[in-house]
C-alpha cells in the first residue's frame, strides 16, 4: 500500500500550525523569564519574614505588612567599604541582576522580533540561578545556617525557580549544547 504524497496545502497548514506553536512557546517562555524578575532570591522565614530580591530587601519587622524595605542600589551606594572588600556573595548580587536582565532581554527579542538563540537564554538563566544561589548561600551563612539556625532558615527560592524555568523551557536547547 503506497501513501499519497502530501499536498502543498497540507504542508502549508502543517508549517503554519508549527509556527503558531513556536510563537506560543516563545511567549510562555518570555512570560516565565519575565516573572523571574519578581521572584525573591531568598526567603528568610520566621517571626519577621524577610525577602531578599534582586532589587533589595523587604521585611515584616515594624508596622505594616512590609514595613522595612532597602533597595540594593542604596546598599552599594551607601557602603563605606570598596566593592572588592565586600563578601563574595554580595559581589555576586549585581551579576545575578545582569544575568536575569540579559535573559529577559533575550527572551523579549524572541517574542518581539522572532530572533532568539534559546541556548543563550537558557545559559543565562543557569548563570542567573548560580549567582542567585551564591547570594542566598552567603545570606544563609550570615544567619548561621547549619550551626545556630536550621537548614531551612534561608530558602533559595530564586535559584530553584530559575533552574526550573531553564530546564523546563530551555532544557532541550541546553542539552543540544552538551551533545554537540
N, C-alpha and C positions, 0 to 999 in steps of 0.2 A: 504494500500500500504506500503510495507516494503522497507527500504533503504538497499542498499547493503553495506556490511562492507567495510571500506576504505582499499585499498591495502597497503602493506608495501612500495611500490614505491611512492604512493601518499603521505603517511605520511612523507617519507624521503624528498620529494620535498617541502612539506609544512614547515618542520623543517629548510631546507636549505634556503628557502625564508625568514623565520623569522630571522635566523641568519644573513643573509645579511642585512636585515632591521635594526637589532640591531647594526651591525658594522657601518652602515651609520649614524645611530642616534648617536652613540658614537663619531664618527669623527666630526659630526656637532657640538655636544656639546663641544668637545675639542677645535674646531676652535673658537667657541664663547667665551669660557672661556679664551683662549689664547689672543683673541682680546681685552678682558677687560684690559689686562696689558698695552695696549696703549691708552685706553680711559681716558681722563682727569677726575680727581676727581671733579674739579670745573672749570668753565669758568667765568671770570670776564670781561664782555663786556664793551665797552666804547671807548674813544678816543685811549687809549693804551690797547689793548687786552692783558689780562694775562691769562695764562693757568696753573692751579695747577694740576700737575700729580702725580702719585705715586713716580716718580723719581725726581721731583723738580719743579721749576717754569720756565716758558717761558714767555717773554713779548715782545711786539712790540715797546716798547719805545726805542728810539735810532735808529741808521742807520741799514738798512737791515730789512728783514721780521721778524725774531725772533732774535733781537739783544741781548736782555738780557736773560741769562739763569743761573740758580743757582741750582745745584743738591742738593737733600735733605740730602745726607750724609755730604756734606760740611757744611750745616746749623748745623747739630748736632755736627760735629767735631769742628767748629769754635765758637760755642755757649759758652759764658763765664759762663752762669748760669748752675747749675746742672740740670739733666734731670727732677727731681721731681719738680723743680721750674718753669718749662715751663707750659704754658696754657694746660689744659686737651686736647683740640683739637689738639695741636701739638704732645702731647704724644700719641695720637691715631694713628698718621701717621705710625709709624713702625708696629702697629697692622694691619692696613689696608694692608700694603705691605705683611706682613706674611700671612694673610688670603687669599689674592689673590694668592700668591705663592703656598700655600698648596692646594688651589682649582685647580690651574693649574697642580700641580703635581699629584693630584688625578685623574683628567681627562686624563692626559698623561698616567698614569698607566692603565686606562681603554682602551685606544687605543692601547698601546704598548703590554700589557700583557693580555688584556681581563678581568682584575680584577679591578673593581671599585665599591665601595659602593656609589651609586648615592645619597643616603641620606647624606653621609658625604660631598660629593662635593657640593650638594645643600645647606647644612647647613653652610659650609664655605663661600659660596657666600653670604648668608644672613648676616653672620657676617662681611664679607668684605664690603657689602653695608652699614651696620650700622656704621662701623668705617670710611668709606669714607664720609658718611653724616655728621658724627661728625666733621671731619676735615673741610668740606665745611661750616657747620654752624659756626664754630669758625672763619673761614676766613670772613664769611659774617658779623659777629658781629664786627670784626675789621674794616670792610668797612662801618659800620654804617647802615646796612640794617634795614629798617623799621623806622629809625629815620631821618638820613641825606641823605640816599640813598634809592632808590626804592626797592621794594621787590625782583625784579629780578636782583639786582646788582651783585649777585653771583648765578650762575646756577649749581646745584649739578648733573652734567651730569653723573659722575661715579656711584653714588648711584642709579640713575634711570635706567641706562643701566644694572647694576649688578642685580638689582631686576627683571628686565625684563628677563634676561637670567635665573636667579634662578627659576622664576615662569614658564617661557615658556619651558625650557628644563628639569628642575628637579622638577616641580610642583607636578606631580603625586607621585613621591618618597617622597617629603616633606609632602604631605597630608597623606601618609602612616604612618609617624611618629606620627602625631597628632591623627589619628584614631586608632592607635594600642593600 
